């Protein structure tokens, strides 16, 4: 996660982190909220960083609800100081995952077992444009 902060264009930038389009999405519109600095646990965050990240998570989920009108939006935090854990990242981050109205697999939201959604360059541009159009002024 450390290497994508600053190397990918942020949809939203906050004091402590950024919101990015996930390029390996579980569902179309899947967002990542990533801390600007390296941390592995919630206890690594100051109260101010936690509040800033929580605001970004809320803004991201609200943005998806307004612009993509999903059935639900799922939020999960990931990160572990133990790099040996399967499906783990040694960088605290959040996944904001919309469930499309036609999707009937909510129990499989946080598994990559079915692979990832792929899009053409035009689809990625259209998705980013759709989301940016719905963003509130900062």
C-alpha positions in Angstrom: 0.0 0.0 0.0 2.8 2.4 0.7 3.9 2.4 -2.9 0.5 3.2 -4.4 0.0 6.3 -2.3 1.2 9.1 -4.5 1.6 6.9 -7.5 -2.1 6.5 -8.3 -4.4 9.5 -8.8 -6.5 10.0 -5.7 -10.3 10.5 -6.0 -10.3 12.2 -2.6 -7.4 13.4 -0.5 -7.7 13.8 3.3 -5.3 14.9 6.0 -4.2 11.4 6.9 -5.0 9.4 3.7 -6.4 9.1 0.2 -9.2 7.4 -1.6 -8.3 5.4 -4.7 -10.1 3.3 -7.3 -9.1 -0.3 -6.6 -7.5 -1.6 -9.8 -8.0 -5.2 -8.6 -11.7 -4.7 -7.6 -14.0 -7.3 -6.0 -16.9 -5.4 -7.5 -17.1 -2.6 -10.0 -16.6 0.7 -8.1 -14.5 -0.9 -5.3 -12.5 1.9 -3.5 -9.5 1.8 -1.3 -8.9 4.2 1.6 -5.2 4.2 2.3 -3.3 5.9 5.1 -0.6 8.3 3.8 2.0 6.9 6.2 2.8 3.3 7.1 0.9 1.7 9.9 -0.2 -1.8 10.5 -2.8 -1.6 13.4 -5.5 0.7 14.6 -3.4 1.3 17.7 -0.8 2.9 15.5 -3.1 5.7 14.7 -3.5 8.9 16.6 -7.0 10.0 17.4 -6.8 12.7 14.7 -5.6 10.2 12.1 -8.4 7.8 13.0 -11.0 10.6 12.7 -9.6 11.7 9.3 -9.6 8.1 8.0 -13.1 7.5 9.3 -14.3 10.6 7.5 -12.7 9.4 4.3 -14.4 6.0 4.7 -17.8 7.7 5.3 -17.3 10.0 2.3 -16.3 7.1 0.1 -19.3 4.9 1.0 -21.7 7.9 0.6 -20.2 8.7 -2.8 -20.8 5.1 -4.0 -24.4 5.2 -2.7 -25.1 8.5 -4.5 -23.4 7.7 -7.8 -23.7 4.0 -8.3 -26.9 3.3 -6.3 -25.7 -0.1 -5.1 -27.8 -2.5 -3.2 -25.4 -2.1 -0.2 -21.9 -0.8 0.5 -19.6 -3.0 2.4 -16.7 -1.6 4.4 -13.8 -3.7 5.7 -10.4 -2.8 7.2 -7.4 -4.8 6.5 -3.8 -4.7 7.8 -1.7 -6.9 10.0 1.8 -6.7 11.3 2.1 -10.4 10.6 2.9 -10.6 6.9 2.6 -14.4 7.0 -1.2 -14.3 7.2 -3.1 -15.3 4.0 -4.8 -12.4 2.3 -3.1 -9.9 4.6 -1.3 -6.7 4.0 1.2 -5.2 6.4 -0.4 -1.7 5.8 -3.7 -0.6 7.4 -6.3 0.2 4.8 -10.0 0.0 4.1 -12.0 -1.5 1.3 -15.3 0.2 0.3 -17.2 -2.3 -1.9 -20.5 -1.6 -3.6 -22.9 -4.5 -4.2 -24.7 -4.0 -7.5 -28.5 -4.4 -7.4 -28.3 -7.6 -9.5 -25.5 -9.1 -7.3 -26.9 -12.0 -5.2 -23.6 -12.9 -3.5 -23.2 -10.6 -0.5 -21.5 -13.3 1.5 -18.6 -13.4 -0.9 -17.8 -9.7 -0.9 -14.4 -10.0 0.8 -13.0 -12.9 -1.1 -11.0 -12.8 -4.2 -11.9 -16.5 -5.0 -13.9 -15.5 -8.0 -11.2 -13.2 -9.3 -11.3 -9.5 -9.9 -13.4 -7.4 -12.2 -11.6 -6.1 -15.2 -12.5 -3.1 -17.3 -11.4 -1.4 -20.4 -9.5 1.9 -20.3 -12.8 3.6 -21.4 -14.7 1.9 -18.6 -12.2 3.0 -16.0 -12.3 6.6 -17.3 -16.1 6.5 -17.3 -16.2 5.2 -13.7 -13.8 7.8 -12.4 -15.8 10.5 -14.2 -19.0 9.2 -12.7 -17.5 9.2 -9.2 -15.8 12.6 -9.5 -19.1 14.2 -10.7 -20.7 13.1 -7.5 -18.0 14.4 -5.1 -18.8 17.2 -2.8 -16.6 20.3 -2.9 -13.7 20.2 -0.5 
